[in-house]
Amino acid sequence: MRPDEDLDPGGRGQLDRFNDLTTDACVKRLLACCSSLTWAQRVAEERPFADPQALLDRADDLLVELAETDIDQALAGHPRIGDRPDNASSAREQSGVSGADTAVIDELKKYNAAYEDKFGHVYLVFANGRPADELLGILKERMDNDPATERRVLRTELAKINRSRLIRMLMTPDTDEGAFA
């Protein structure tokens, strides 16, 4: 499933509100979607967007352009899969993990640690309510990646997460992705 399948083309009013935010308020909202300050500032600078799809597409383009240090900053805003999420967005996205069998959670912790040892960063996946055993299977498969391949995969996963959070921000203005003032 693509995170923009449910994009409401009628979300024009919310987009107008987003376009009209002060730069500081806009960056704050965007940081709730992605923890890269560079990405948030660049997306905010690109306003106004003609339509929601233009926002999503430009946000993707700007993510591709980020330096690895900016990607690392974005990763720092994501808890480990299977750990207690520290924000409502992650809790919602990882909802399929809650209530998982203890053995699966323990295995997730084990593979998360091995992944971090191998790649030097948190395992990032577009969880979107998927069950823990599915996320564990993906994690095990990705352990076979070389570092360059894994870095490309995680950028793709980060783009999916960002898109999903941007859509939620536009569709439901009073979310943890930041309420409109």
C-alpha positions as CSV (number, residue, x, y, z in Angstrom):
1,M,0.0,0.0,0.0
2,R,1.3,3.4,-0.9
3,P,0.9,6.0,1.9
4,D,-0.8,8.4,-0.4
5,E,-3.6,6.1,-1.6
6,D,-6.1,7.8,0.7
7,L,-5.0,11.4,-0.2
8,D,-8.1,13.5,-0.1
9,P,-7.9,15.8,-3.1
10,G,-10.4,18.0,-1.4
11,G,-7.8,18.8,1.3
12,R,-7.3,22.2,-0.2
13,G,-8.4,24.1,2.9
14,Q,-5.9,22.4,5.1
15,L,-3.1,22.9,2.5
16,D,-4.0,26.6,2.4
17,R,-3.7,26.8,6.2
18,F,-0.3,25.0,5.9
19,N,0.9,27.4,3.2
20,D,-0.2,30.4,5.4
21,L,1.7,29.3,8.5
22,T,4.7,31.3,9.7
23,T,8.0,29.7,8.7
24,D,8.7,28.8,12.4
25,A,5.2,27.2,12.8
26,C,5.6,25.3,9.5
27,V,9.0,24.0,10.5
28,K,7.6,22.8,13.8
29,R,4.8,21.0,12.1
30,L,7.1,19.4,9.6
31,L,9.5,18.3,12.4
32,A,6.7,16.3,13.8
33,C,6.6,14.4,10.5
34,C,10.4,14.1,10.0
35,S,13.1,14.9,12.6
36,S,15.5,16.3,10.0
37,L,15.7,20.1,10.5
38,T,17.2,20.6,7.1
39,W,14.3,18.7,5.4
40,A,11.7,20.7,7.5
41,Q,13.3,24.0,6.7
42,R,13.6,23.2,3.0
43,V,10.0,22.0,2.7
44,A,8.8,25.2,4.5
45,E,10.8,27.4,2.2
46,E,9.2,25.8,-0.9
47,R,5.7,27.0,0.1
48,P,3.2,27.7,-1.2
49,F,2.2,24.4,-2.7
50,A,-0.4,24.3,-5.4
51,D,-2.0,21.1,-4.2
52,P,-1.3,18.3,-1.7
53,Q,0.4,16.1,-4.3
54,A,2.8,18.9,-5.0
55,L,3.7,19.0,-1.3
56,L,4.2,15.2,-1.2
57,D,6.3,15.2,-4.4
58,R,8.5,18.1,-3.3
59,A,9.0,16.6,0.1
60,D,10.2,13.3,-1.5
61,D,12.6,15.2,-3.8
62,L,14.0,17.1,-0.8
63,L,14.5,13.9,1.1
64,V,16.5,12.4,-1.8
65,E,18.8,15.5,-1.7
66,L,19.6,15.2,2.0
67,A,23.1,14.5,3.2
68,E,23.6,11.4,5.3
69,T,24.0,13.4,8.4
70,D,20.5,14.8,7.8
71,I,19.2,11.3,7.3
72,D,20.8,10.3,10.6
73,Q,19.0,13.2,12.3
74,A,15.7,12.0,10.8
75,L,16.4,8.4,12.1
76,A,17.0,9.7,15.6
77,G,13.3,10.6,15.7
78,H,12.2,7.0,15.3
79,P,12.0,4.5,18.2
80,R,13.1,0.9,17.7
81,I,10.3,-1.4,16.3
82,G,9.0,-3.2,19.4
83,D,10.1,-0.6,21.9
84,R,7.6,1.6,23.5
85,P,7.0,4.5,21.0
86,D,7.8,8.0,22.4
87,N,5.3,9.8,20.2
88,A,1.7,9.3,19.0
89,S,2.7,9.0,15.3
90,S,5.1,6.1,16.1
91,A,2.6,4.5,18.4
92,R,0.0,4.6,15.7
93,E,2.4,3.3,13.1
94,Q,3.6,0.5,15.3
95,S,0.1,-0.4,16.6
96,G,0.4,-3.9,15.0
97,V,3.3,-4.7,17.3
98,S,1.4,-4.0,20.5
99,G,0.1,-7.2,22.0
100,A,2.5,-9.3,20.0
101,D,3.8,-12.6,21.5
102,T,6.6,-12.1,24.0
103,A,8.9,-14.4,21.9
104,V,8.4,-12.3,18.8
105,I,9.1,-9.1,20.8
106,D,12.3,-10.7,22.3
107,E,13.4,-11.7,18.8
108,L,12.7,-8.2,17.5
109,K,14.9,-6.8,20.2
110,K,17.7,-9.3,19.4
111,Y,17.6,-8.5,15.7
112,N,17.3,-4.8,16.3
113,A,20.5,-4.9,18.2
114,A,22.2,-7.0,15.5
115,Y,21.0,-4.6,12.9
116,E,22.2,-1.5,14.8
117,D,25.6,-3.2,15.3
118,K,25.9,-4.0,11.5
119,F,24.5,-0.7,10.1
120,G,25.0,1.8,12.9
121,H,21.4,3.1,13.0
122,V,17.9,2.1,14.0
123,Y,16.0,-0.3,11.8
124,L,13.5,1.8,9.9
125,V,10.4,0.4,8.2
126,F,7.1,1.8,7.1
127,A,5.2,-0.2,9.8
128,N,1.8,1.2,9.2
129,G,0.0,-1.2,11.6
130,R,1.7,-4.3,10.3
131,P,2.0,-7.2,12.8
132,A,5.3,-7.8,14.7
133,D,6.0,-11.1,13.0
134,E,5.9,-9.4,9.5
135,L,8.2,-6.6,10.6
136,L,10.6,-9.2,12.1
137,G,10.6,-11.1,8.8
138,I,11.5,-7.9,6.9
139,L,14.2,-7.1,9.5
140,K,15.7,-10.5,9.0
141,E,15.7,-10.1,5.2
142,R,17.3,-6.7,5.4
143,M,20.2,-8.1,7.6
144,D,21.5,-9.6,4.3
145,N,21.8,-6.2,2.7
146,D,25.2,-4.5,2.3
147,P,25.4,-1.0,4.0
148,A,24.9,0.9,0.7
149,T,21.8,-1.1,-0.3
150,E,20.4,-0.8,3.2
151,R,20.9,3.0,3.2
152,R,18.9,3.2,0.0
153,V,16.1,1.0,1.5
154,L,15.9,3.0,4.6
155,R,15.6,6.3,2.6
156,T,12.6,4.7,0.7
157,E,11.0,3.6,4.0
158,L,11.6,7.1,5.5
159,A,9.9,8.7,2.4
160,K,6.9,6.4,2.9
161,I,6.7,7.4,6.6
162,N,7.0,11.1,5.8
163,R,4.3,10.9,3.2
164,S,1.9,9.1,5.5
165,R,2.6,11.7,8.2
166,L,2.2,14.6,5.8
167,I,-1.1,13.2,4.6
168,R,-2.3,12.8,8.1
169,M,-1.3,16.4,8.9
170,L,-3.3,17.7,6.0
171,M,-6.3,15.4,6.6
172,T,-6.6,15.8,10.4
173,P,-5.2,19.2,11.5
174,D,-5.4,18.4,15.2
175,T,-2.9,15.5,15.3
176,D,0.4,15.0,16.9
177,E,1.9,16.0,13.5
178,G,1.0,19.5,14.8
179,A,-2.2,21.4,15.2
180,F,-2.9,24.5,13.1
181,A,-2.7,27.6,15.2
